[in-house]
Structure formats: structure tokens, C-alpha cells
């Protein structure tokens, strides 16, 4: 292999494609994300893995303190503090669900690999305002040792709060002890709370 070809291989991805297919594009916190990675290769590749990359990023507008130097008339310089409005980005969740470990892809290879990962219950739902956004994105990747990875397009997904659990209605049964007393006329037993004997009809005396 010539020097220039080796150099080219180090900076260019192999001739291959990976296509990500999700079962749906909207999820709730705590739900499983599932899909497939369709892989094809036009040349021989020793892949380190086939995976997806799920990321949740938060962008917030904030004020940042900086110093500014300016040139004054006469060639003098002046340094002064300045507050600037900037956007800061932070990754608040990441996962790399694997479809396959190391494998050799021959020229003309085609295959599909299922992926699955849980969206954390304590994560942030998708959100957008003038000074803050929360975005969820996912893409497919063929990892290649010593060369740039092969990646799919990046797809945004919508993540919502988990639905509230339905209210549980419980029925409480109260049992009471019923005292039976004998009728003073016929001797039949009847509840103490009854006003008359159910057998002879005689009125219960207080």
C-alpha cells in the first residue's frame, strides 16, 4: 500500500453505509427506544462495532464575563470587563446501544442489527424556549479502527414526560357484629336493631 493511500485511508471513511430505522419518533421518559441498523459495505472492513449513539443536549443562554482590549487614540490600549450573552451546550444524557461487536464486513455485505435502550425516567423531556432548549438526537455508527467511523444521518426524536399513573380506587368493607335477641312472645331470634319480630310480628320492647 502506497504512502498516499495510507494517508487517505486515515482521513476518509470506508465505502459503507449505515441506515437507522426507529419503530417510532416519539417516546416518553422511562420508555424503551427500539430500532434496527441496516449495514452495507462496498469494500472489506474490519468493524470494531455497529452501534447507535443517543444524545440529549441542553443549550442555555447565559451571560459570560470576558475582558476586551481596544486601541485608543495615540496608540494606547485599554482593557475593560465585558459581559456577553452566549449559548452554552452540555450533554445531559448519552447512550451507545450496540447492535454488534467486532465483525469483518466483506465487499457486498448487507445485514441488519436490532438495537434497544431505555430512556431514563429521570431525564429531561424535549423543550424549546427563547433561552433554553433540550434536544434528543440519535444516529447509527459503524466503528472502524484507524479510520473515521461510518455514520448515518442524525435524527431528532421527541421525548415527553411519562404519563401520570392512573388513580387506584380501593373499596373498603366494614364488618359489624350483629347482636341477636330472643322474641319475648315466640322465642325466635332477631337482630337487636329490628323494631319487630320477623316471625310473629310482635313489637320489640325497649
Secondary structure by P-SEA (a helix, b strand, c coil): ccaaaaaaaacccccbbbbbbbccccccccbbbbbbbbbbbcccccccbbbbbbbbbbbbbbbbbbbbbbbccccbbbbbbbbbbbbbbbbcbbbbbbcccbbbbcccccbbbbbbbbcccccccccccccbbbbbbbbcccccccbbbbbccbbbbbbbccccccbbbbbbbbbbbbbbbbccccbbbbbccccccccccccccc
